[in-house]
Amino acid sequence: MSKRQYVDIHIIQTVPPANLNRDDQGNPKDAKFGGVRRARVSSQAWKRATRRAFDEKLPEADQSTRTKRIAGQLAERVVLRTGVEPEAAQRIAGALLEPLGIKAGKKAGNTAYLLFFGYQQLDEIVGLIADQAKDLAELDDEQLKAATKDLAVAERLKTGHPIGVALFGRMVADIPSLNVDAATQVAHAISTHAAEIESDYYTAVDDENEADESGAGMLGNIGFNAATLYRYATVGVHQLATNLGSVDAAIETVTRFAEAFALSMPTGHINSFAHRTRPSLVAVVVRDDQPVNLVSAFERPVRESDGIAAASAVRLAKEYARSSRQWGDEPTHVTVSHAFEDDTLAEAFGANQTFSELLSGLNDALTASWKTN
């Protein structure tokens, strides 16, 4: 596909005290940037939250999963569709997957690593043997292996990718032919300002504690921080169209992704902190040259004492305007939805829109752009 196009999504979002994404010590992840320590949420954490957010709005057949239990998932579908006994279904599933050469895991029925695939793809694999499942169940292991070795199992995993796989890609080290190039890149979210990790020392009281027993029923400690985050992701529309096999499907998926990315939230310790918020600003830039992360706006940490989110939004707008002038950028489409009153934002990104108007305008802009291709 000769046309190349990228949809950049820039978000400013404030999060209260929370531990969205913890490190190996149980503390919120952080990073040093611009000479100071920043709060950080890994790209993996927000990608998973995004994937789960848009999967919730899709029928099961269009959803994806990442698991070591592909054999178990396949066997369950064999049972539901054909009525064979679970033990026989497990044997059939194992025989179907064996020619792929996927390394087995330590636990019986598991693979050695996580595999990312769609439920529709599993259903199509089941379809290869549905009419003969009861006959296959009667075969011994060698006969079953011979009867299934030439079936087009790999081909079913190479085509008909669900949105999740098409967006985020798939790498299978043992079977390069199953790899899918990701259409989306997601940056680690970092705070626009310096942030320190704090500690919540807490106690839990035993409600049934006898009056003559002193002390708490449990003691604990949770690290947390609070931050205004800059979040960034970009989608290669051309790669997404290749993965999905359709430009129209790609355009619809970009809109779904933008909505899910903006409104999703990692859920680490969410019951302890109730940290779910909405973005203060979402800016979308459609580009035909290359994706551009605007994190340089915050290399010098924001130090405003009267509204870090507002100051961060202005910083972002100024960086976008400066970068556009410096490099002569001419984006295909620019739009913004925000909760501030500042002319700087309008000068850089255009008039403020509701989030639904932003999504609708993005869809219209992509449709018009690809129709003229």
C-alpha positions as a Python dict, from the first residue, in 0.01 Angstrom:
ca = {
    (1, 'M'): (0, 0, 0),
    (2, 'S'): (171, 319, -124),
    (3, 'K'): (-22, 572, 89),
    (4, 'R'): (108, 616, 442),
    (5, 'Q'): (-93, 789, 711),
    (6, 'Y'): (-65, 821, 1087),
    (7, 'V'): (-317, 927, 1349),
    (8, 'D'): (-143, 1080, 1652),
    (9, 'I'): (-340, 1098, 1978),
    (10, 'H'): (-216, 1336, 2249),
    (11, 'I'): (-378, 1331, 2595),
    (12, 'I'): (-340, 1532, 2913),
    (13, 'Q'): (-496, 1350, 3208),
    (14, 'T'): (-478, 1408, 3581),
    (15, 'V'): (-484, 1108, 3814),
    (16, 'P'): (-530, 1137, 4193),
    (17, 'P'): (-325, 935, 4442),
    (18, 'A'): (-299, 591, 4280),
    (19, 'N'): (-80, 295, 4197),
    (20, 'L'): (-189, 229, 3838),
    (21, 'N'): (105, 17, 3733),
    (22, 'R'): (348, -122, 3991),
    (23, 'D'): (710, -228, 3961),
    (24, 'D'): (878, -536, 4108),
    (25, 'Q'): (881, -368, 4450),
    (26, 'G'): (508, -294, 4442),
    (27, 'N'): (559, 80, 4396),
    (28, 'P'): (421, 290, 4108),
    (29, 'K'): (653, 282, 3810),
    (30, 'D'): (857, 595, 3746),
    (31, 'A'): (1123, 732, 3512),
    (32, 'K'): (1379, 1009, 3508),
    (33, 'F'): (1313, 1263, 3233),
    (34, 'G'): (1435, 1621, 3202),
    (35, 'G'): (1655, 1573, 3506),
    (36, 'V'): (1371, 1492, 3747),
    (37, 'R'): (1182, 1182, 3855),
    (38, 'R'): (842, 1142, 3686),
    (39, 'A'): (542, 921, 3746),
    (40, 'R'): (516, 659, 3470),
    (41, 'V'): (255, 414, 3345),
    (42, 'S'): (394, 155, 3104),
    (43, 'S'): (269, 128, 2749),
    (44, 'Q'): (185, -238, 2812),
    (45, 'A'): (-50, -147, 3097),
    (46, 'W'): (-241, 109, 2894),
    (47, 'K'): (-250, -108, 2581),
    (48, 'R'): (-415, -387, 2776),
    (49, 'A'): (-665, -146, 2930),
    (50, 'T'): (-740, -9, 2582),
    (51, 'R'): (-783, -354, 2430),
    (52, 'R'): (-1020, -461, 2704),
    (53, 'A'): (-1217, -136, 2668),
    (54, 'F'): (-1293, -179, 2300),
    (55, 'D'): (-1344, -556, 2329),
    (56, 'E'): (-1630, -484, 2571),
    (57, 'K'): (-1821, -321, 2284),
    (58, 'L'): (-1758, -599, 2031),
    (59, 'P'): (-1939, -930, 1983),
    (60, 'E'): (-1735, -1221, 2121),
    (61, 'A'): (-1640, -1345, 1775),
    (62, 'D'): (-1455, -1017, 1711),
    (63, 'Q'): (-1275, -1012, 2045),
    (64, 'S'): (-919, -1123, 2107),
    (65, 'T'): (-732, -1285, 2393),
    (66, 'R'): (-370, -1329, 2493),
    (67, 'T'): (-312, -1653, 2678),
    (68, 'K'): (-104, -1966, 2718),
    (69, 'R'): (-427, -2166, 2708),
    (70, 'I'): (-492, -2177, 2335),
    (71, 'A'): (-525, -2557, 2348),
    (72, 'G'): (-777, -2535, 2631),
    (73, 'Q'): (-972, -2259, 2456),
    (74, 'L'): (-979, -2464, 2137),
    (75, 'A'): (-1089, -2779, 2319),
    (76, 'E'): (-1377, -2596, 2486),
    (77, 'R'): (-1501, -2482, 2147),
    (78, 'V'): (-1471, -2833, 2004),
    (79, 'V'): (-1691, -2963, 2287),
    (80, 'L'): (-1952, -2690, 2243),
    (81, 'R'): (-1975, -2728, 1868),
    (82, 'T'): (-1942, -3104, 1821),
    (83, 'G'): (-2051, -3259, 2149),
    (84, 'V'): (-1748, -3485, 2185),
    (85, 'E'): (-1622, -3562, 2535),
    (86, 'P'): (-1380, -3310, 2692),
    (87, 'E'): (-1093, -3559, 2703),
    (88, 'A'): (-1132, -3634, 2332),
    (89, 'A'): (-1160, -3263, 2256),
    (90, 'Q'): (-829, -3203, 2434),
    (91, 'R'): (-662, -3468, 2218),
    (92, 'I'): (-808, -3318, 1900),
    (93, 'A'): (-701, -2967, 1999),
    (94, 'G'): (-349, -3087, 2071),
    (95, 'A'): (-330, -3262, 1735),
    (96, 'L'): (-454, -2953, 1551),
    (97, 'L'): (-190, -2731, 1710),
    (98, 'E'): (103, -2973, 1703),
    (99, 'P'): (203, -2907, 1338),
    (100, 'L'): (247, -2537, 1423),
    (101, 'G'): (552, -2624, 1631),
    (102, 'I'): (454, -2408, 1929),
    (103, 'K'): (666, -2498, 2229),
    (104, 'A'): (479, -2660, 2516),
    (105, 'G'): (473, -2495, 2857),
    (106, 'K'): (554, -2646, 3195),
    (107, 'K'): (186, -2699, 3274),
    (108, 'A'): (2, -2961, 3072),
    (109, 'G'): (-204, -2807, 2793),
    (110, 'N'): (-25, -2470, 2808),
    (111, 'T'): (212, -2315, 2558),
    (112, 'A'): (553, -2186, 2665),
    (113, 'Y'): (448, -1826, 2604),
    (114, 'L'): (141, -1611, 2559),
    (115, 'L'): (-28, -1625, 2220),
    (116, 'F'): (-248, -1344, 2090),
    (117, 'F'): (-540, -1452, 1872),
    (118, 'G'): (-910, -1398, 1805),
    (119, 'Y'): (-1204, -1612, 1907),
    (120, 'Q'): (-1328, -1611, 1548),
    (121, 'Q'): (-998, -1761, 1441),
    (122, 'L'): (-1046, -2044, 1694),
    (123, 'D'): (-1398, -2103, 1565),
    (124, 'E'): (-1265, -2129, 1211),
    (125, 'I'): (-1008, -2387, 1324),
    (126, 'V'): (-1287, -2588, 1486),
    (127, 'G'): (-1474, -2561, 1158),
    (128, 'L'): (-1196, -2758, 989),
    (129, 'I'): (-1288, -3073, 1186),
    (130, 'A'): (-1646, -3010, 1305),
    (131, 'D'): (-1806, -3261, 1067),
    (132, 'Q'): (-1559, -3537, 1154),
    (133, 'A'): (-1493, -3468, 1522),
    (134, 'K'): (-1668, -3782, 1648),
    (135, 'D'): (-1469, -3999, 1405),
    (136, 'L'): (-1144, -3827, 1505),
    (137, 'A'): (-1223, -3893, 1870),
    (138, 'E'): (-1213, -4268, 1800),
    (139, 'L'): (-860, -4261, 1656),
    (140, 'D'): (-545, -4335, 1852),
    (141, 'D'): (-282, -4063, 1888),
    (142, 'E'): (-81, -4154, 1578),
    (143, 'Q'): (-389, -4185, 1358),
    (144, 'L'): (-524, -3856, 1491),
    (145, 'K'): (-194, -3684, 1419),
    (146, 'A'): (-193, -3815, 1062),
    (147, 'A'): (-557, -3715, 1004),
    (148, 'T'): (-503, -3353, 1110),
    (149, 'K'): (-148, -3273, 1003),
    (150, 'D'): (-242, -3123, 664),
    (151, 'L'): (-532, -2911, 781),
    (152, 'A'): (-500, -2535, 724),
    (153, 'V'): (-470, -2442, 1091),
    (154, 'A'): (-183, -2197, 1042),
    (155, 'E'): (-371, -2026, 759),
    (156, 'R'): (-665, -1960, 991),
    (157, 'L'): (-431, -1782, 1235),
    (158, 'K'): (-270, -1579, 956),
    (159, 'T'): (-596, -1426, 833),
    (160, 'G'): (-913, -1271, 971),
    (161, 'H'): (-731, -1092, 1249),
    (162, 'P'): (-943, -936, 1524),
    (163, 'I'): (-904, -567, 1601),
    (164, 'G'): (-670, -634, 1893),
    (165, 'V'): (-418, -833, 1689),
    (166, 'A'): (-445, -595, 1394),
    (167, 'L'): (-371, -297, 1617),
    (168, 'F'): (-107, -432, 1853),
    (169, 'G'): (52, -702, 1640),
    (170, 'R'): (174, -1048, 1731),
    (171, 'M'): (519, -1201, 1756),
    (172, 'V'): (569, -1578, 1769),
    (173, 'A'): (942, -1646, 1789),
    (174, 'D'): (907, -2013, 1691),
    (175, 'I'): (682, -1942, 1391),
    (176, 'P'): (774, -1616, 1214),
    (177, 'S'): (500, -1676, 958),
    (178, 'L'): (241, -1609, 1228),
    (179, 'N'): (388, -1269, 1312),
    (180, 'V'): (169, -962, 1254),
    (181, 'D'): (323, -616, 1231),
    (182, 'A'): (165, -383, 1485),
    (183, 'A'): (-29, -88, 1345),
    (184, 'T'): (-17, 98, 1678),
    (185, 'Q'): (258, 240, 1895),
    (186, 'V'): (181, 349, 2251),
    (187, 'A'): (426, 554, 2456),
    (188, 'H'): (484, 517, 2827),
    (189, 'A'): (272, 781, 2994),
    (190, 'I'): (479, 1017, 3211),
    (191, 'S'): (392, 1303, 3439),
    (192, 'T'): (442, 1651, 3298),
    (193, 'H'): (602, 1749, 3629),
    (194, 'A'): (829, 1604, 3894),
    (195, 'A'): (655, 1339, 4104),
    (196, 'E'): (755, 1152, 4415),
    (197, 'I'): (645, 813, 4538),
    (198, 'E'): (463, 832, 4869),
    (199, 'S'): (359, 557, 5105),
    (200, 'D'): (20, 471, 5249),
    (201, 'Y'): (63, 283, 5578),
    (202, 'Y'): (-272, 131, 5663),
    (203, 'T'): (-433, -96, 5921),
    (204, 'A'): (-733, -323, 5897),
    (205, 'V'): (-949, -361, 6204),
    (206, 'D'): (-1094, -698, 6299),
    (207, 'D'): (-1466, -626, 6340),
    (208, 'E'): (-1507, -927, 6567),
    (209, 'N'): (-1207, -847, 6783),
    (210, 'E'): (-1269, -902, 7151),
    (211, 'A'): (-1245, -594, 7369),
    (212, 'D'): (-946, -731, 7562),
    (213, 'E'): (-738, -782, 7245),
    (214, 'S'): (-548, -477, 7124),
    (215, 'G'): (-388, -403, 6790),
    (216, 'A'): (-496, -418, 6429),
    (217, 'G'): (-602, -733, 6249),
    (218, 'M'): (-367, -652, 5963),
    (219, 'L'): (-97, -399, 5873),
    (220, 'G'): (0, -301, 5521),
    (221, 'N'): (181, -53, 5303),
    (222, 'I'): (102, 67, 4949),
    (223, 'G'): (316, 303, 4745),
    (224, 'F'): (132, 569, 4544),
    (225, 'N'): (173, 896, 4360),
    (226, 'A'): (-49, 1159, 4201),
    (227, 'A'): (21, 1307, 3860),
    (228, 'T'): (-91, 1494, 3553),
    (229, 'L'): (12, 1260, 3271),
    (230, 'Y'): (102, 1314, 2908),
    (231, 'R'): (-21, 1014, 2710),
    (232, 'Y'): (56, 949, 2344),
    (233, 'A'): (-28, 685, 2086),
    (234, 'T'): (-13, 666, 1709),
    (235, 'V'): (-191, 441, 1460),
    (236, 'G'): (-57, 365, 1113),
    (237, 'V'): (-377, 359, 910),
    (238, 'H'): (-200, 196, 613),
    (239, 'Q'): (-66, -91, 827),
    (240, 'L'): (-402, -135, 996),
    (241, 'A'): (-573, -157, 656),
    (242, 'T'): (-322, -426, 555),
    (243, 'N'): (-380, -623, 875),
    (244, 'L'): (-759, -602, 850),
    (245, 'G'): (-775, -635, 472),
    (246, 'S'): (-1000, -330, 435),
    (247, 'V'): (-956, 48, 442),
    (248, 'D'): (-1313, 95, 564),
    (249, 'A'): (-1254, -147, 852),
    (250, 'A'): (-930, 32, 934),
    (251, 'I'): (-1100, 373, 953),
    (252, 'E'): (-1372, 238, 1182),
    (253, 'T'): (-1107, 72, 1398),
    (254, 'V'): (-905, 393, 1432),
    (255, 'T'): (-1213, 567, 1572),
    (256, 'R'): (-1278, 278, 1810),
    (257, 'F'): (-916, 285, 1922),
    (258, 'A'): (-917, 663, 1982),
    (259, 'E'): (-1227, 631, 2200),
    (260, 'A'): (-1096, 331, 2394),
    (261, 'F'): (-748, 478, 2442),
    (262, 'A'): (-887, 806, 2572),
    (263, 'L'): (-1142, 654, 2810),
    (264, 'S'): (-961, 343, 2935),
    (265, 'M'): (-770, 321, 3261),
    (266, 'P'): (-534, 60, 3411),
    (267, 'T'): (-692, -90, 3720),
    (268, 'G'): (-397, -149, 3955),
    (269, 'H'): (-515, -104, 4316),
    (270, 'I'): (-829, 66, 4185),
    (271, 'N'): (-1040, -50, 4480),
    (272, 'S'): (-797, 121, 4717),
    (273, 'F'): (-773, 450, 4527),
    (274, 'A'): (-1082, 484, 4301),
    (275, 'H'): (-854, 662, 4055),
    (276, 'R'): (-1060, 654, 3734),
    (277, 'T'): (-1069, 997, 3569),
    (278, 'R'): (-1134, 1135, 3222),
    (279, 'P'): (-876, 1326, 3015),
    (280, 'S'): (-864, 1703, 3042),
    (281, 'L'): (-749, 1726, 2680),
    (282, 'V'): (-752, 1498, 2377),
    (283, 'A'): (-586, 1626, 2060),
    (284, 'V'): (-581, 1427, 1735),
    (285, 'V'): (-344, 1501, 1447),
    (286, 'V'): (-363, 1310, 1118),
    (287, 'R'): (-28, 1313, 935),
    (288, 'D'): (96, 1178, 603),
    (289, 'D'): (468, 1201, 687),
    (290, 'Q'): (554, 1039, 1020),
    (291, 'P'): (421, 1010, 1376),
    (292, 'V'): (538, 1282, 1617),
    (293, 'N'): (546, 1239, 1994),
    (294, 'L'): (525, 1583, 2162),
    (295, 'V'): (677, 1481, 2496),
    (296, 'S'): (950, 1740, 2439),
    (297, 'A'): (690, 1993, 2562),
    (298, 'F'): (757, 1860, 2912),
    (299, 'E'): (1134, 1805, 2905),
    (300, 'R'): (1139, 2110, 3132),
    (301, 'P'): (899, 1998, 3409),
    (302, 'V'): (585, 2201, 3468),
    (303, 'R'): (613, 2386, 3800),
    (304, 'E'): (286, 2580, 3805),
    (305, 'S'): (123, 2594, 4147),
    (306, 'D'): (-212, 2710, 4006),
    (307, 'G'): (-327, 2430, 3780),
    (308, 'I'): (-71, 2185, 3645),
    (309, 'A'): (-321, 2035, 3400),
    (310, 'A'): (-401, 2374, 3245),
    (311, 'A'): (-33, 2467, 3224),
    (312, 'S'): (43, 2128, 3067),
    (313, 'A'): (-227, 2177, 2803),
    (314, 'V'): (-81, 2516, 2709),
    (315, 'R'): (269, 2368, 2696),
    (316, 'L'): (145, 2095, 2461),
    (317, 'A'): (-29, 2345, 2232),
    (318, 'K'): (278, 2567, 2214),
    (319, 'E'): (504, 2270, 2139),
    (320, 'Y'): (274, 2154, 1860),
    (321, 'A'): (262, 2505, 1708),
    (322, 'R'): (639, 2549, 1739),
    (323, 'S'): (711, 2208, 1586),
    (324, 'S'): (471, 2271, 1299),
    (325, 'R'): (637, 2604, 1216),
    (326, 'Q'): (988, 2466, 1254),
    (327, 'W'): (942, 2166, 1029),
    (328, 'G'): (679, 2302, 794),
    (329, 'D'): (422, 2040, 894),
    (330, 'E'): (93, 2032, 707),
    (331, 'P'): (-126, 1776, 883),
    (332, 'T'): (-428, 1637, 703),
    (333, 'H'): (-655, 1696, 1002),
    (334, 'V'): (-622, 1851, 1349),
    (335, 'T'): (-887, 1857, 1619),
    (336, 'V'): (-912, 1891, 1997),
    (337, 'S'): (-1151, 1834, 2284),
    (338, 'H'): (-1061, 1988, 2619),
    (339, 'A'): (-1186, 2139, 2946),
    (340, 'F'): (-991, 2467, 2947),
    (341, 'E'): (-1041, 2828, 2849),
    (342, 'D'): (-725, 2944, 2677),
    (343, 'D'): (-683, 3097, 2332),
    (344, 'T'): (-348, 2920, 2292),
    (345, 'L'): (-526, 2588, 2248),
    (346, 'A'): (-754, 2719, 1975),
    (347, 'E'): (-464, 2882, 1792),
    (348, 'A'): (-277, 2553, 1783),
    (349, 'F'): (-547, 2287, 1749),
    (350, 'G'): (-857, 2474, 1634),
    (351, 'A'): (-1195, 2518, 1800),
    (352, 'N'): (-1282, 2310, 2104),
    (353, 'Q'): (-1518, 2022, 2027),
    (354, 'T'): (-1706, 1766, 2230),
    (355, 'F'): (-1539, 1428, 2237),
    (356, 'S'): (-1812, 1273, 2020),
    (357, 'E'): (-1763, 1553, 1764),
    (358, 'L'): (-1388, 1485, 1768),
    (359, 'L'): (-1444, 1115, 1693),
    (360, 'S'): (-1697, 1186, 1420),
    (361, 'G'): (-1472, 1445, 1260),
    (362, 'L'): (-1178, 1205, 1267),
    (363, 'N'): (-1382, 938, 1090),
    (364, 'D'): (-1498, 1187, 825),
    (365, 'A'): (-1145, 1318, 769),
    (366, 'L'): (-998, 968, 724),
    (367, 'T'): (-1280, 865, 493),
    (368, 'A'): (-1230, 1172, 272),
    (369, 'S'): (-853, 1127, 270),
    (370, 'W'): (-862, 764, 160),
    (371, 'K'): (-1135, 816, -98),
    (372, 'T'): (-903, 1052, -283),
    (373, 'N'): (-614, 804, -270),
}
